[in-house]
């Protein structure tokens, strides 16, 4: 096995693991979001008791949901960095401005939620 083949296998392995983690992270986000929206309603349940799942109430699940989102965002950034050449060559069709425009649009969406004024 040549050094180039060993590097290719290593990158493929990293990519598979990363893709699997992103899939599971996305599934966790969908499941925990659905759980909070449908099965753990806001406020107190019957008899003034908050419903729980696995000993955690809606607020606890919200914390897990948020941290899973942060982790998934980090995995996506790593994924994009590992596939940078593909993004420029194939996705942007050799026109780097397209890639930059997509990244700027994504950052603008995130920036909106970080910087938009919140009424209290």
Biopython code that builds the backbone (N, CA, C, O; Angstrom):
import numpy as np
from Bio.PDB.StructureBuilder import StructureBuilder

atoms = [
    (1, "UNK", "N", (0.857, -1.170, 0.000)),
    (1, "UNK", "CA", (0.000, 0.000, 0.000)),
    (1, "UNK", "C", (0.902, 1.231, 0.000)),
    (1, "UNK", "O", (1.816, 1.346, 0.816)),
    (2, "UNK", "N", (0.634, 2.134, -0.914)),
    (2, "UNK", "CA", (1.434, 3.363, -1.012)),
    (2, "UNK", "C", (0.958, 4.385, 0.018)),
    (2, "UNK", "O", (-0.111, 4.247, 0.614)),
    (3, "UNK", "N", (1.778, 5.405, 0.208)),
    (3, "UNK", "CA", (1.427, 6.463, 1.151)),
    (3, "UNK", "C", (0.151, 7.185, 0.707)),
    (3, "UNK", "O", (-0.672, 7.556, 1.544)),
    (4, "UNK", "N", (-0.015, 7.384, -0.598)),
    (4, "UNK", "CA", (-1.190, 8.073, -1.108)),
    (4, "UNK", "C", (-2.460, 7.271, -0.798)),
    (4, "UNK", "O", (-3.483, 7.848, -0.430)),
    (5, "UNK", "N", (-2.395, 5.933, -0.949)),
    (5, "UNK", "CA", (-3.540, 5.088, -0.644)),
    (5, "UNK", "C", (-3.862, 5.148, 0.846)),
    (5, "UNK", "O", (-5.032, 5.211, 1.225)),
    (6, "UNK", "N", (-2.841, 5.129, 1.688)),
    (6, "UNK", "CA", (-3.061, 5.204, 3.129)),
    (6, "UNK", "C", (-3.725, 6.520, 3.501)),
    (6, "UNK", "O", (-4.605, 6.542, 4.361)),
    (7, "UNK", "N", (-3.322, 7.618, 2.870)),
    (7, "UNK", "CA", (-3.941, 8.904, 3.144)),
    (7, "UNK", "C", (-5.390, 8.919, 2.671)),
    (7, "UNK", "O", (-6.259, 9.467, 3.350)),
    (8, "UNK", "N", (-5.651, 8.331, 1.528)),
    (8, "UNK", "CA", (-7.005, 8.296, 0.988)),
    (8, "UNK", "C", (-7.920, 7.488, 1.912)),
    (8, "UNK", "O", (-9.040, 7.911, 2.195)),
    (9, "UNK", "N", (-7.451, 6.332, 2.380)),
    (9, "UNK", "CA", (-8.243, 5.514, 3.285)),
    (9, "UNK", "C", (-8.506, 6.286, 4.565)),
    (9, "UNK", "O", (-9.622, 6.264, 5.083)),
    (10, "UNK", "N", (-7.504, 6.962, 5.076)),
    (10, "UNK", "CA", (-7.650, 7.733, 6.302)),
    (10, "UNK", "C", (-8.684, 8.836, 6.135)),
    (10, "UNK", "O", (-9.522, 9.039, 7.014)),
    (11, "UNK", "N", (-8.634, 9.544, 5.023)),
    (11, "UNK", "CA", (-9.603, 10.621, 4.792)),
    (11, "UNK", "C", (-11.002, 10.049, 4.629)),
    (11, "UNK", "O", (-11.972, 10.630, 5.118)),
    (12, "UNK", "N", (-11.115, 8.909, 3.942)),
    (12, "UNK", "CA", (-12.417, 8.262, 3.777)),
    (12, "UNK", "C", (-12.982, 7.827, 5.124)),
    (12, "UNK", "O", (-14.174, 7.993, 5.384)),
    (13, "UNK", "N", (-12.134, 7.273, 5.972)),
    (13, "UNK", "CA", (-12.576, 6.833, 7.290)),
    (13, "UNK", "C", (-13.057, 8.024, 8.112)),
    (13, "UNK", "O", (-14.114, 7.971, 8.740)),
    (14, "UNK", "N", (-12.274, 9.093, 8.101)),
    (14, "UNK", "CA", (-12.666, 10.301, 8.831)),
    (14, "UNK", "C", (-13.990, 10.829, 8.286)),
    (14, "UNK", "O", (-14.865, 11.231, 9.053)),
    (15, "UNK", "N", (-14.132, 10.828, 6.991)),
    (15, "UNK", "CA", (-15.348, 11.330, 6.355)),
    (15, "UNK", "C", (-16.557, 10.479, 6.751)),
    (15, "UNK", "O", (-17.622, 11.020, 7.047)),
    (16, "UNK", "N", (-16.399, 9.156, 6.760)),
    (16, "UNK", "CA", (-17.511, 8.270, 7.137)),
    (16, "UNK", "C", (-17.941, 8.505, 8.579)),
    (16, "UNK", "O", (-19.132, 8.603, 8.876)),
    (17, "UNK", "N", (-16.960, 8.595, 9.469)),
    (17, "UNK", "CA", (-17.269, 8.829, 10.881)),
    (17, "UNK", "C", (-17.962, 10.178, 11.050)),
    (17, "UNK", "O", (-18.961, 10.290, 11.761)),
    (18, "UNK", "N", (-17.423, 11.192, 10.394)),
    (18, "UNK", "CA", (-17.993, 12.533, 10.470)),
    (18, "UNK", "C", (-19.426, 12.550, 9.941)),
    (18, "UNK", "O", (-20.312, 13.139, 10.561)),
    (19, "UNK", "N", (-19.651, 11.911, 8.808)),
    (19, "UNK", "CA", (-21.003, 11.839, 8.230)),
    (19, "UNK", "C", (-21.959, 11.113, 9.169)),
    (19, "UNK", "O", (-23.104, 11.533, 9.340)),
    (20, "UNK", "N", (-21.493, 10.027, 9.775)),
    (20, "UNK", "CA", (-22.329, 9.290, 10.730)),
    (20, "UNK", "C", (-22.691, 10.131, 11.936)),
    (20, "UNK", "O", (-23.836, 10.125, 12.389)),
    (21, "UNK", "N", (-21.703, 10.862, 12.459)),
    (21, "UNK", "CA", (-21.976, 11.734, 13.607)),
    (21, "UNK", "C", (-22.942, 12.857, 13.246)),
    (21, "UNK", "O", (-23.812, 13.210, 14.042)),
    (22, "UNK", "N", (-22.791, 13.420, 12.043)),
    (22, "UNK", "CA", (-23.713, 14.474, 11.617)),
    (22, "UNK", "C", (-25.126, 13.921, 11.468)),
    (22, "UNK", "O", (-26.091, 14.585, 11.846)),
    (23, "UNK", "N", (-25.258, 12.724, 10.926)),
    (23, "UNK", "CA", (-26.574, 12.105, 10.784)),
    (23, "UNK", "C", (-27.218, 11.881, 12.150)),
    (23, "UNK", "O", (-28.377, 12.236, 12.363)),
    (24, "UNK", "N", (-26.458, 11.290, 13.075)),
    (24, "UNK", "CA", (-26.999, 11.039, 14.409)),
    (24, "UNK", "C", (-27.322, 12.340, 15.142)),
    (24, "UNK", "O", (-28.317, 12.424, 15.862)),
    (25, "UNK", "N", (-26.473, 13.356, 14.953)),
    (25, "UNK", "CA", (-26.747, 14.657, 15.562)),
    (25, "UNK", "C", (-28.031, 15.266, 15.027)),
    (25, "UNK", "O", (-28.830, 15.811, 15.789)),
    (26, "UNK", "N", (-28.233, 15.174, 13.713)),
    (26, "UNK", "CA", (-29.459, 15.670, 13.111)),
    (26, "UNK", "C", (-30.678, 14.911, 13.612)),
    (26, "UNK", "O", (-31.722, 15.508, 13.874)),
    (27, "UNK", "N", (-30.544, 13.595, 13.746)),
    (27, "UNK", "CA", (-31.652, 12.785, 14.270)),
    (27, "UNK", "C", (-31.961, 13.167, 15.709)),
    (27, "UNK", "O", (-33.128, 13.245, 16.092)),
    (28, "UNK", "N", (-30.923, 13.407, 16.513)),
    (28, "UNK", "CA", (-31.140, 13.824, 17.899)),
    (28, "UNK", "C", (-31.872, 15.162, 17.944)),
    (28, "UNK", "O", (-32.787, 15.347, 18.746)),
    (29, "UNK", "N", (-31.467, 16.096, 17.080)),
    (29, "UNK", "CA", (-32.125, 17.407, 17.059)),
    (29, "UNK", "C", (-33.593, 17.292, 16.669)),
    (29, "UNK", "O", (-34.451, 17.925, 17.284)),
    (30, "UNK", "N", (-33.881, 16.492, 15.657)),
    (30, "UNK", "CA", (-35.274, 16.295, 15.246)),
    (30, "UNK", "C", (-36.067, 15.646, 16.381)),
    (30, "UNK", "O", (-37.158, 16.102, 16.722)),
    (31, "UNK", "N", (-35.518, 14.592, 16.956)),
    (31, "UNK", "CA", (-36.220, 13.879, 18.028)),
    (31, "UNK", "C", (-36.431, 14.730, 19.263)),
    (31, "UNK", "O", (-37.532, 14.755, 19.813)),
    (32, "UNK", "N", (-35.398, 15.429, 19.710)),
    (32, "UNK", "CA", (-35.540, 16.236, 20.927)),
    (32, "UNK", "C", (-36.438, 17.444, 20.670)),
    (32, "UNK", "O", (-37.184, 17.852, 21.560)),
    (33, "UNK", "N", (-36.380, 18.023, 19.473)),
    (33, "UNK", "CA", (-37.279, 19.125, 19.143)),
    (33, "UNK", "C", (-38.730, 18.674, 19.132)),
    (33, "UNK", "O", (-39.611, 19.357, 19.655)),
    (34, "UNK", "N", (-38.965, 17.527, 18.535)),
    (34, "UNK", "CA", (-40.315, 16.985, 18.489)),
    (34, "UNK", "C", (-40.811, 16.643, 19.898)),
    (34, "UNK", "O", (-41.961, 16.909, 20.248)),
    (35, "UNK", "N", (-39.919, 16.050, 20.697)),
    (35, "UNK", "CA", (-40.246, 15.718, 22.079)),
    (35, "UNK", "C", (-40.691, 16.957, 22.837)),
    (35, "UNK", "O", (-41.724, 16.941, 23.506)),
    (36, "UNK", "N", (-39.917, 18.033, 22.737)),
    (36, "UNK", "CA", (-40.255, 19.249, 23.467)),
    (36, "UNK", "C", (-41.544, 19.883, 22.950)),
    (36, "UNK", "O", (-42.329, 20.420, 23.733)),
    (37, "UNK", "N", (-41.764, 19.825, 21.651)),
    (37, "UNK", "CA", (-42.932, 20.468, 21.059)),
    (37, "UNK", "C", (-44.211, 19.675, 21.291)),
    (37, "UNK", "O", (-45.260, 20.262, 21.556)),
    (38, "UNK", "N", (-44.141, 18.367, 21.197)),
    (38, "UNK", "CA", (-45.350, 17.539, 21.216)),
    (38, "UNK", "C", (-45.604, 16.795, 22.524)),
    (38, "UNK", "O", (-46.755, 16.638, 22.929)),
    (39, "UNK", "N", (-44.548, 16.338, 23.185)),
    (39, "UNK", "CA", (-44.756, 15.454, 24.327)),
    (39, "UNK", "C", (-44.467, 16.093, 25.679)),
    (39, "UNK", "O", (-44.956, 15.622, 26.706)),
    (40, "UNK", "N", (-43.675, 17.163, 25.685)),
    (40, "UNK", "CA", (-43.373, 17.868, 26.929)),
    (40, "UNK", "C", (-43.846, 19.308, 26.787)),
    (40, "UNK", "O", (-43.046, 20.206, 26.522)),
    (41, "UNK", "N", (-45.138, 19.527, 26.963)),
    (41, "UNK", "CA", (-45.695, 20.866, 26.712)),
    (41, "UNK", "C", (-45.147, 21.910, 27.681)),
    (41, "UNK", "O", (-44.598, 21.583, 28.733)),
    (42, "UNK", "N", (-45.312, 23.171, 27.298)),
    (42, "UNK", "CA", (-44.912, 24.284, 28.157)),
    (42, "UNK", "C", (-45.786, 24.293, 29.416)),
    (42, "UNK", "O", (-46.923, 23.822, 29.414)),
    (43, "UNK", "N", (-45.224, 24.837, 30.466)),
    (43, "UNK", "CA", (-45.989, 24.957, 31.702)),
    (43, "UNK", "C", (-46.069, 23.643, 32.453)),
    (43, "UNK", "O", (-45.331, 22.695, 32.186)),
    (44, "UNK", "N", (-46.969, 23.623, 33.377)),
    (44, "UNK", "CA", (-47.140, 22.430, 34.219)),
    (44, "UNK", "C", (-48.213, 21.524, 33.634)),
    (44, "UNK", "O", (-49.166, 21.988, 33.007)),
    (45, "UNK", "N", (-48.047, 20.259, 33.845)),
    (45, "UNK", "CA", (-49.022, 19.286, 33.368)),
    (45, "UNK", "C", (-50.148, 19.116, 34.370)),
    (45, "UNK", "O", (-50.407, 19.994, 35.194)),
    (46, "UNK", "N", (-50.807, 17.984, 34.287)),
    (46, "UNK", "CA", (-51.912, 17.687, 35.199)),
    (46, "UNK", "C", (-51.403, 17.620, 36.633)),
    (46, "UNK", "O", (-50.347, 17.046, 36.902)),
    (47, "UNK", "N", (-52.159, 18.207, 37.544)),
    (47, "UNK", "CA", (-51.778, 18.181, 38.950)),
    (47, "UNK", "C", (-50.595, 19.079, 39.266)),
    (47, "UNK", "O", (-50.005, 18.962, 40.340)),
    (48, "UNK", "N", (-50.235, 19.977, 38.350)),
    (48, "UNK", "CA", (-49.128, 20.900, 38.602)),
    (48, "UNK", "C", (-47.746, 20.268, 38.482)),
    (48, "UNK", "O", (-46.754, 20.868, 38.895)),
    (49, "UNK", "N", (-47.671, 19.071, 37.923)),
    (49, "UNK", "CA", (-46.389, 18.369, 37.785)),
    (49, "UNK", "C", (-45.906, 18.470, 36.347)),
    (49, "UNK", "O", (-46.664, 18.237, 35.406)),
    (50, "UNK", "N", (-44.659, 18.813, 36.191)),
    (50, "UNK", "CA", (-44.085, 18.876, 34.838)),
    (50, "UNK", "C", (-43.764, 17.464, 34.352)),
    (50, "UNK", "O", (-43.133, 16.684, 35.065)),
    (51, "UNK", "N", (-44.201, 17.141, 33.136)),
    (51, "UNK", "CA", (-43.876, 15.816, 32.599)),
    (51, "UNK", "C", (-42.382, 15.698, 32.312)),
    (51, "UNK", "O", (-41.721, 16.688, 31.999)),
    (52, "UNK", "N", (-41.859, 14.486, 32.421)),
    (52, "UNK", "CA", (-40.431, 14.239, 32.181)),
    (52, "UNK", "C", (-40.253, 13.008, 31.305)),
    (52, "UNK", "O", (-41.143, 12.165, 31.191)),
    (53, "UNK", "N", (-39.094, 12.929, 30.700)),
    (53, "UNK", "CA", (-38.661, 11.728, 29.988)),
    (53, "UNK", "C", (-37.231, 11.464, 30.415)),
    (53, "UNK", "O", (-36.376, 12.345, 30.323)),
    (54, "UNK", "N", (-36.973, 10.272, 30.876)),
    (54, "UNK", "CA", (-35.652, 9.893, 31.391)),
    (54, "UNK", "C", (-35.214, 10.825, 32.524)),
    (54, "UNK", "O", (-34.028, 11.113, 32.687)),
    (55, "UNK", "N", (-36.187, 11.285, 33.295)),
    (55, "UNK", "CA", (-35.899, 12.139, 34.439)),
    (55, "UNK", "C", (-35.624, 13.594, 34.086)),
    (55, "UNK", "O", (-35.248, 14.379, 34.956)),
    (56, "UNK", "N", (-35.807, 13.963, 32.825)),
    (56, "UNK", "CA", (-35.535, 15.337, 32.407)),
    (56, "UNK", "C", (-36.825, 15.989, 31.910)),
    (56, "UNK", "O", (-37.615, 15.378, 31.190)),
    (57, "UNK", "N", (-37.015, 17.248, 32.317)),
    (57, "UNK", "CA", (-38.192, 17.985, 31.865)),
    (57, "UNK", "C", (-37.868, 18.748, 30.577)),
    (57, "UNK", "O", (-36.783, 18.611, 30.011)),
    (58, "UNK", "N", (-38.829, 19.549, 30.132)),
    (58, "UNK", "CA", (-38.686, 20.298, 28.880)),
    (58, "UNK", "C", (-37.448, 21.198, 28.890)),
    (58, "UNK", "O", (-36.727, 21.283, 27.895)),
    (59, "UNK", "N", (-37.208, 21.867, 30.018)),
    (59, "UNK", "CA", (-36.056, 22.764, 30.130)),
    (59, "UNK", "C", (-34.743, 21.988, 29.993)),
    (59, "UNK", "O", (-33.837, 22.421, 29.281)),
    (60, "UNK", "N", (-34.643, 20.848, 30.670)),
    (60, "UNK", "CA", (-33.431, 20.020, 30.583)),
    (60, "UNK", "C", (-33.194, 19.544, 29.151)),
    (60, "UNK", "O", (-32.069, 19.587, 28.652)),
    (61, "UNK", "N", (-34.263, 19.091, 28.498)),
    (61, "UNK", "CA", (-34.139, 18.644, 27.113)),
    (61, "UNK", "C", (-33.749, 19.795, 26.194)),
    (61, "UNK", "O", (-33.027, 19.596, 25.217)),
    (62, "UNK", "N", (-34.229, 21.005, 26.506)),
    (62, "UNK", "CA", (-33.853, 22.174, 25.718)),
    (62, "UNK", "C", (-32.361, 22.445, 25.774)),
    (62, "UNK", "O", (-31.758, 22.846, 24.779)),
    (63, "UNK", "N", (-31.768, 22.224, 26.939)),
    (63, "UNK", "CA", (-30.318, 22.396, 27.076)),
    (63, "UNK", "C", (-29.576, 21.377, 26.224)),
    (63, "UNK", "O", (-28.636, 21.727, 25.510)),
    (64, "UNK", "N", (-29.996, 20.113, 26.295)),
    (64, "UNK", "CA", (-29.362, 19.079, 25.461)),
    (64, "UNK", "C", (-29.542, 19.393, 23.972)),
    (64, "UNK", "O", (-28.623, 19.214, 23.173)),
    (65, "UNK", "N", (-30.734, 19.860, 23.616)),
    (65, "UNK", "CA", (-31.044, 20.201, 22.227)),
    (65, "UNK", "C", (-30.113, 21.307, 21.729)),
    (65, "UNK", "O", (-29.583, 21.227, 20.621)),
    (66, "UNK", "N", (-29.917, 22.331, 22.545)),
    (66, "UNK", "CA", (-29.046, 23.449, 22.155)),
    (66, "UNK", "C", (-27.606, 22.986, 21.973)),
    (66, "UNK", "O", (-26.969, 23.331, 20.978)),
    (67, "UNK", "N", (-27.089, 22.215, 22.911)),
    (67, "UNK", "CA", (-25.697, 21.764, 22.802)),
    (67, "UNK", "C", (-25.497, 20.800, 21.631)),
    (67, "UNK", "O", (-24.437, 20.791, 21.005)),
    (68, "UNK", "N", (-26.506, 19.997, 21.339)),
    (68, "UNK", "CA", (-26.425, 19.126, 20.160)),
    (68, "UNK", "C", (-26.370, 19.970, 18.893)),
    (68, "UNK", "O", (-25.657, 19.628, 17.949)),
    (69, "UNK", "N", (-27.113, 21.064, 18.868)),
    (69, "UNK", "CA", (-27.073, 21.979, 17.723)),
    (69, "UNK", "C", (-25.698, 22.600, 17.545)),
    (69, "UNK", "O", (-25.193, 22.690, 16.426)),
    (70, "UNK", "N", (-25.088, 23.030, 18.653)),
    (70, "UNK", "CA", (-23.730, 23.591, 18.576)),
    (70, "UNK", "C", (-22.740, 22.543, 18.063)),
    (70, "UNK", "O", (-21.888, 22.834, 17.223)),
    (71, "UNK", "N", (-22.866, 21.329, 18.581)),
    (71, "UNK", "CA", (-21.958, 20.256, 18.154)),
    (71, "UNK", "C", (-22.145, 19.952, 16.671)),
    (71, "UNK", "O", (-21.169, 19.764, 15.946)),
    (72, "UNK", "N", (-23.387, 19.903, 16.224)),
    (72, "UNK", "CA", (-23.649, 19.631, 14.811)),
    (72, "UNK", "C", (-23.090, 20.744, 13.931)),
    (72, "UNK", "O", (-22.533, 20.471, 12.867)),
    (73, "UNK", "N", (-23.232, 21.984, 14.361)),
    (73, "UNK", "CA", (-22.676, 23.107, 13.597)),
    (73, "UNK", "C", (-21.157, 22.976, 13.484)),
    (73, "UNK", "O", (-20.590, 23.228, 12.421)),
    (74, "UNK", "N", (-20.502, 22.585, 14.569)),
    (74, "UNK", "CA", (-19.046, 22.389, 14.535)),
    (74, "UNK", "C", (-18.675, 21.260, 13.581)),
    (74, "UNK", "O", (-17.707, 21.378, 12.829)),
    (75, "UNK", "N", (-19.436, 20.161, 13.603)),
    (75, "UNK", "CA", (-19.170, 19.041, 12.692)),
    (75, "UNK", "C", (-19.347, 19.459, 11.235)),
    (75, "UNK", "O", (-18.585, 19.028, 10.370)),
    (76, "UNK", "N", (-20.335, 20.286, 10.963)),
    (76, "UNK", "CA", (-20.562, 20.758, 9.592)),
    (76, "UNK", "C", (-19.391, 21.619, 9.136)),
    (76, "UNK", "O", (-18.948, 21.503, 7.993)),
    (77, "UNK", "N", (-18.883, 22.480, 10.015)),
    (77, "UNK", "CA", (-17.723, 23.310, 9.663)),
    (77, "UNK", "C", (-16.518, 22.420, 9.345)),
    (77, "UNK", "O", (-15.813, 22.658, 8.363)),
    (78, "UNK", "N", (-16.282, 21.403, 10.167)),
    (78, "UNK", "CA", (-15.173, 20.464, 9.915)),
    (78, "UNK", "C", (-15.397, 19.748, 8.586)),
    (78, "UNK", "O", (-14.468, 19.597, 7.792)),
    (79, "UNK", "N", (-16.629, 19.310, 8.348)),
    (79, "UNK", "CA", (-16.968, 18.623, 7.093)),
    (79, "UNK", "C", (-16.672, 19.511, 5.878)),
    (79, "UNK", "O", (-16.077, 19.058, 4.900)),
    (80, "UNK", "N", (-17.088, 20.769, 5.949)),
    (80, "UNK", "CA", (-16.836, 21.696, 4.841)),
    (80, "UNK", "C", (-15.345, 21.932, 4.649)),
    (80, "UNK", "O", (-14.873, 22.015, 3.515)),
    (81, "UNK", "N", (-14.598, 22.041, 5.746)),
    (81, "UNK", "CA", (-13.151, 22.244, 5.649)),
    (81, "UNK", "C", (-12.472, 21.033, 5.007)),
    (81, "UNK", "O", (-11.562, 21.194, 4.194)),
    (82, "UNK", "N", (-12.905, 19.833, 5.362)),
    (82, "UNK", "CA", (-12.312, 18.623, 4.782)),
    (82, "UNK", "C", (-12.623, 18.477, 3.295)),
    (82, "UNK", "O", (-11.874, 17.837, 2.556)),
    (83, "UNK", "N", (-13.729, 19.073, 2.864)),
    (83, "UNK", "CA", (-14.140, 18.947, 1.470)),
    (83, "UNK", "C", (-14.002, 20.265, 0.714)),
    (83, "UNK", "O", (-14.719, 20.505, -0.258)),
    (84, "UNK", "N", (-13.098, 21.101, 1.152)),
    (84, "UNK", "CA", (-12.901, 22.410, 0.538)),
    (84, "UNK", "C", (-12.588, 22.345, -0.951)),
    (84, "UNK", "O", (-13.148, 23.107, -1.739)),
    (85, "UNK", "N", (-11.697, 21.437, -1.338)),
    (85, "UNK", "CA", (-11.346, 21.320, -2.766)),
    (85, "UNK", "C", (-12.555, 20.921, -3.594)),
    (85, "UNK", "O", (-12.777, 21.470, -4.674)),
    (86, "UNK", "N", (-13.344, 19.966, -3.096)),
    (86, "UNK", "CA", (-14.545, 19.543, -3.809)),
    (86, "UNK", "C", (-15.510, 20.710, -3.946)),
    (86, "UNK", "O", (-16.107, 20.905, -5.004)),
    (87, "UNK", "N", (-15.666, 21.491, -2.873)),
    (87, "UNK", "CA", (-16.589, 22.623, -2.913)),
    (87, "UNK", "C", (-16.210, 23.613, -4.003)),
    (87, "UNK", "O", (-17.074, 24.102, -4.731)),
    (88, "UNK", "N", (-14.914, 23.910, -4.115)),
    (88, "UNK", "CA", (-14.468, 24.866, -5.126)),
    (88, "UNK", "C", (-14.596, 24.270, -6.525)),
    (88, "UNK", "O", (-15.078, 24.924, -7.450)),
    (89, "UNK", "N", (-14.155, 23.016, -6.667)),
    (89, "UNK", "CA", (-14.099, 22.401, -7.996)),
    (89, "UNK", "C", (-15.483, 22.022, -8.534)),
    (89, "UNK", "O", (-15.800, 22.317, -9.687)),
    (90, "UNK", "N", (-16.292, 21.384, -7.721)),
    (90, "UNK", "CA", (-17.563, 20.843, -8.207)),
    (90, "UNK", "C", (-18.743, 21.739, -7.832)),
    (90, "UNK", "O", (-19.484, 22.191, -8.706)),
    (91, "UNK", "N", (-18.915, 21.992, -6.548)),
    (91, "UNK", "CA", (-20.089, 22.752, -6.111)),
    (91, "UNK", "C", (-20.069, 24.179, -6.648)),
    (91, "UNK", "O", (-21.100, 24.697, -7.079)),
    (92, "UNK", "N", (-18.898, 24.816, -6.623)),
    (92, "UNK", "CA", (-18.801, 26.197, -7.110)),
    (92, "UNK", "C", (-18.422, 26.250, -8.584)),
    (92, "UNK", "O", (-18.302, 27.335, -9.153)),
    (93, "UNK", "N", (-18.236, 25.100, -9.203)),
    (93, "UNK", "CA", (-17.893, 24.995, -10.625)),
    (93, "UNK", "C", (-16.713, 25.897, -11.000)),
    (93, "UNK", "O", (-16.767, 26.654, -11.968)),
    (94, "UNK", "N", (-15.653, 25.790, -10.206)),
    (94, "UNK", "CA", (-14.407, 26.530, -10.449)),
    (94, "UNK", "C", (-14.589, 28.045, -10.327)),
    (94, "UNK", "O", (-13.734, 28.801, -10.789)),
    (95, "UNK", "N", (-15.661, 28.491, -9.726)),
    (95, "UNK", "CA", (-15.898, 29.925, -9.532)),
    (95, "UNK", "C", (-15.976, 30.183, -8.034)),
    (95, "UNK", "O", (-17.057, 30.121, -7.448)),
    (96, "UNK", "N", (-14.831, 30.474, -7.409)),
    (96, "UNK", "CA", (-14.792, 30.618, -5.943)),
    (96, "UNK", "C", (-15.773, 31.649, -5.396)),
    (96, "UNK", "O", (-16.190, 31.540, -4.243)),
    (97, "UNK", "N", (-16.150, 32.646, -6.192)),
    (97, "UNK", "CA", (-17.086, 33.655, -5.695)),
    (97, "UNK", "C", (-18.418, 33.024, -5.298)),
    (97, "UNK", "O", (-19.097, 33.516, -4.396)),
    (98, "UNK", "N", (-18.796, 31.921, -5.980)),
    (98, "UNK", "CA", (-20.049, 31.243, -5.628)),
    (98, "UNK", "C", (-19.954, 30.644, -4.224)),
    (98, "UNK", "O", (-20.898, 30.717, -3.438)),
    (99, "UNK", "N", (-18.807, 30.058, -3.929)),
    (99, "UNK", "CA", (-18.580, 29.486, -2.604)),
    (99, "UNK", "C", (-18.585, 30.582, -1.549)),
    (99, "UNK", "O", (-19.199, 30.436, -0.492)),
    (100, "UNK", "N", (-17.903, 31.669, -1.840)),
    (100, "UNK", "CA", (-17.857, 32.797, -0.905)),
    (100, "UNK", "C", (-19.267, 33.355, -0.693)),
    (100, "UNK", "O", (-19.644, 33.662, 0.438)),
    (101, "UNK", "N", (-20.037, 33.485, -1.755)),
    (101, "UNK", "CA", (-21.405, 34.003, -1.634)),
    (101, "UNK", "C", (-22.253, 33.094, -0.742)),
    (101, "UNK", "O", (-23.034, 33.580, 0.076)),
    (102, "UNK", "N", (-22.102, 31.792, -0.897)),
    (102, "UNK", "CA", (-22.844, 30.850, -0.049)),
    (102, "UNK", "C", (-22.439, 30.951, 1.412)),
    (102, "UNK", "O", (-23.285, 30.925, 2.305)),
    (103, "UNK", "N", (-21.135, 31.068, 1.647)),
    (103, "UNK", "CA", (-20.663, 31.197, 3.026)),
    (103, "UNK", "C", (-21.131, 32.507, 3.654)),
    (103, "UNK", "O", (-21.529, 32.531, 4.819)),
    (104, "UNK", "N", (-21.085, 33.592, 2.888)),
    (104, "UNK", "CA", (-21.553, 34.887, 3.392)),
    (104, "UNK", "C", (-23.052, 34.820, 3.703)),
    (104, "UNK", "O", (-23.494, 35.352, 4.721)),
    (105, "UNK", "N", (-23.828, 34.177, 2.840)),
    (105, "UNK", "CA", (-25.270, 34.046, 3.082)),
    (105, "UNK", "C", (-25.528, 33.261, 4.370)),
    (105, "UNK", "O", (-26.379, 33.640, 5.174)),
    (106, "UNK", "N", (-24.791, 32.170, 4.559)),
    (106, "UNK", "CA", (-24.941, 31.374, 5.782)),
    (106, "UNK", "C", (-24.567, 32.165, 7.022)),
    (106, "UNK", "O", (-25.265, 32.109, 8.035)),
    (107, "UNK", "N", (-23.468, 32.901, 6.946)),
    (107, "UNK", "CA", (-23.053, 33.725, 8.083)),
    (107, "UNK", "C", (-24.060, 34.842, 8.354)),
    (107, "UNK", "O", (-24.270, 35.224, 9.505)),
    (108, "UNK", "N", (-24.683, 35.368, 7.292)),
    (108, "UNK", "CA", (-25.700, 36.407, 7.476)),
    (108, "UNK", "C", (-26.909, 35.863, 8.237)),
    (108, "UNK", "O", (-27.472, 36.551, 9.088)),
    (109, "UNK", "N", (-27.301, 34.639, 7.932)),
    (109, "UNK", "CA", (-28.429, 34.030, 8.643)),
    (109, "UNK", "C", (-28.080, 33.876, 10.122)),
    (109, "UNK", "O", (-28.867, 34.254, 10.990)),
    (110, "UNK", "N", (-26.909, 33.326, 10.406)),
    (110, "UNK", "CA", (-26.475, 33.166, 11.799)),
    (110, "UNK", "C", (-26.355, 34.530, 12.468)),
    (110, "UNK", "O", (-26.804, 34.712, 13.600)),
    (111, "UNK", "N", (-25.751, 35.485, 11.769)),
    (111, "UNK", "CA", (-25.582, 36.829, 12.311)),
    (111, "UNK", "C", (-26.896, 37.494, 12.652)),
    (111, "UNK", "O", (-26.993, 38.204, 13.653)),
    (112, "UNK", "N", (-27.913, 37.273, 11.829)),
    (112, "UNK", "CA", (-29.231, 37.837, 12.112)),
    (112, "UNK", "C", (-29.712, 37.417, 13.491)),
    (112, "UNK", "O", (-30.152, 38.249, 14.285)),
    (113, "UNK", "N", (-29.626, 36.108, 13.772)),
    (113, "UNK", "CA", (-30.116, 35.610, 15.057)),
    (113, "UNK", "C", (-29.255, 36.068, 16.231)),
    (113, "UNK", "O", (-29.747, 36.208, 17.351)),
    (114, "UNK", "N", (-27.975, 36.298, 15.972)),
    (114, "UNK", "CA", (-27.098, 36.773, 17.041)),
    (114, "UNK", "C", (-27.257, 38.259, 17.314)),
    (114, "UNK", "O", (-27.133, 38.695, 18.459)),
    (115, "UNK", "N", (-27.533, 39.047, 16.265)),
    (115, "UNK", "CA", (-27.498, 40.501, 16.399)),
    (115, "UNK", "C", (-28.859, 41.192, 16.391)),
    (115, "UNK", "O", (-28.956, 42.351, 16.796)),
    (116, "UNK", "N", (-29.901, 40.515, 15.942)),
    (116, "UNK", "CA", (-31.224, 41.145, 15.866)),
    (116, "UNK", "C", (-31.682, 41.543, 17.264)),
    (116, "UNK", "O", (-31.487, 40.785, 18.215)),
    (117, "UNK", "N", (-32.289, 42.720, 17.403)),
    (117, "UNK", "CA", (-32.734, 43.163, 18.718)),
    (117, "UNK", "C", (-33.873, 42.275, 19.251)),
    (117, "UNK", "O", (-34.774, 41.881, 18.511)),
    (118, "UNK", "N", (-33.805, 41.984, 20.520)),
    (118, "UNK", "CA", (-34.813, 41.159, 21.182)),
    (118, "UNK", "C", (-35.605, 42.063, 22.112)),
    (118, "UNK", "O", (-35.023, 42.786, 22.921)),
    (119, "UNK", "N", (-36.918, 42.028, 22.004)),
    (119, "UNK", "CA", (-37.758, 42.823, 22.895)),
    (119, "UNK", "C", (-37.916, 42.096, 24.226)),
    (119, "UNK", "O", (-38.093, 40.879, 24.279)),
    (120, "UNK", "N", (-37.846, 42.868, 25.277)),
    (120, "UNK", "CA", (-37.996, 42.286, 26.623)),
    (120, "UNK", "C", (-39.197, 42.839, 27.305)),
    (120, "UNK", "O", (-39.486, 42.470, 28.444)),
]
sb = StructureBuilder()
sb.init_structure("model")
sb.init_model(0)
sb.init_chain("A")
sb.init_seg("    ")
for serial, (resi, resn, name, xyz) in enumerate(atoms, 1):
    if name == "N":
        sb.init_residue(resn, " ", resi, " ")
    sb.init_atom(name, np.array(xyz, "f"), 0.0, 1.0, " ", f" {name:<3s}", serial, name[0])
structure = sb.get_structure()
